[in-house]
């Protein structure tokens, strides 16, 4: 797994690639939580993810809870259909902000 972080309009965009599973969840968690320590506006771009396990979902939920506690903003963007299906099946689509693109999430971050 590779994780890239860029910043656009004050929002840190975390872009992991590959699989988020038990063997990569710790690296994913370190990357996400490390970014939260320096920015309270976070978008995770899922365009490069082809699989996410419950370990990866746990990291996403932890990040959302931490940012809520910090009065931050947290959104998920560019989610492939099969990854969105996992979030929908788990009910996470009801508790997390999911947008088709960063452009469409910009008003949420203002």
C-alpha positions as CSV (number, residue, x, y, z in Angstrom):
1,X,0.0,0.0,0.0
2,X,1.1,3.5,-0.8
3,X,-0.4,6.6,0.7
4,X,0.0,10.1,-0.8
5,X,-1.2,13.3,0.9
6,X,-1.8,16.6,-0.9
7,X,-3.5,19.8,0.2
8,X,-6.1,21.7,-1.8
9,X,-8.0,24.7,-0.5
10,X,-6.9,23.9,3.0
11,X,-8.1,20.3,2.9
12,X,-5.6,17.5,3.3
13,X,-6.5,14.8,0.7
14,X,-5.2,11.4,1.6
15,X,-5.0,9.0,-1.3
16,X,-4.1,5.4,-0.5
17,X,-3.6,2.9,-3.2
18,X,-3.9,-0.9,-3.3
19,X,-5.6,-2.9,-0.6
20,X,-6.6,-1.8,2.9
21,X,-6.7,-5.1,4.8
22,X,-5.3,-6.5,8.0
23,X,-1.7,-6.3,6.8
24,X,-1.9,-2.7,5.6
25,X,-4.4,-1.2,8.1
26,X,-1.7,0.0,10.5
27,X,0.1,1.9,7.8
28,X,-3.2,3.4,6.7
29,X,-4.1,4.3,10.3
30,X,-0.7,5.9,10.8
31,X,-1.0,8.0,7.6
32,X,-4.6,9.1,8.4
33,X,-4.1,9.9,12.1
34,X,-0.7,11.6,11.4
35,X,-2.5,13.9,8.9
36,X,-5.3,14.7,11.4
37,X,-2.6,15.8,13.9
38,X,-1.7,18.6,11.4
39,X,-5.0,19.4,9.7
40,X,-8.6,19.2,10.8
41,X,-10.1,19.1,7.3
42,X,-9.5,15.7,5.8
43,X,-10.7,14.0,2.6
44,X,-9.8,10.4,1.9
45,X,-9.8,9.7,-1.8
46,X,-10.6,6.0,-2.5
47,X,-9.9,6.1,-6.3
48,X,-6.8,3.8,-5.9
49,X,-8.4,1.3,-3.5
50,X,-9.5,-2.0,-4.9
51,X,-10.3,-3.7,-1.5
52,X,-11.1,-2.6,2.0
53,X,-11.6,-5.0,5.0
54,X,-13.2,-4.4,8.3
55,X,-9.7,-3.3,9.6
56,X,-9.8,-0.5,7.0
57,X,-13.3,0.4,7.9
58,X,-12.3,0.7,11.5
59,X,-9.6,3.2,10.6
60,X,-12.1,5.3,8.7
61,X,-14.5,5.3,11.6
62,X,-11.8,6.2,14.1
63,X,-10.7,9.1,11.9
64,X,-14.3,10.4,11.6
65,X,-14.8,10.2,15.4
66,X,-11.5,11.9,16.1
67,X,-12.3,14.8,13.7
68,X,-15.7,15.1,15.1
69,X,-14.2,15.5,18.6
70,X,-11.9,18.2,17.2
71,X,-14.7,20.0,15.4
72,X,-13.1,19.1,12.1
73,X,-14.4,18.1,8.8
74,X,-14.1,14.6,7.3
75,X,-15.3,13.3,3.9
76,X,-14.7,10.3,1.7
77,X,-14.4,11.0,-2.1
78,X,-13.9,9.2,-5.4
79,X,-15.1,5.9,-4.2
80,X,-15.3,3.1,-6.7
81,X,-18.7,1.3,-6.8
82,X,-17.4,-1.9,-5.2
83,X,-15.9,0.0,-2.3
84,X,-19.0,2.1,-1.9
85,X,-21.0,-1.1,-1.7
86,X,-18.9,-2.2,1.4
87,X,-19.6,1.2,3.0
88,X,-23.3,0.9,2.2
89,X,-23.5,-2.7,3.5
90,X,-21.8,-1.6,6.8
91,X,-24.1,1.4,7.2
92,X,-21.2,3.8,7.0
93,X,-22.8,5.7,4.2
94,X,-25.4,6.9,6.7
95,X,-22.9,8.3,9.2
96,X,-20.1,9.5,7.0
97,X,-20.0,12.2,4.3
98,X,-19.3,10.5,0.9
99,X,-18.9,12.6,-2.3
100,X,-18.3,11.5,-5.9
101,X,-15.4,13.9,-6.2
102,X,-13.4,16.5,-4.3
103,X,-15.0,19.2,-6.3
104,X,-18.4,18.2,-5.1
105,X,-17.2,18.1,-1.4
106,X,-15.8,21.7,-1.4
107,X,-18.9,23.3,0.0
108,X,-18.8,20.9,2.9
109,X,-15.3,22.0,3.8
110,X,-16.0,25.7,3.8
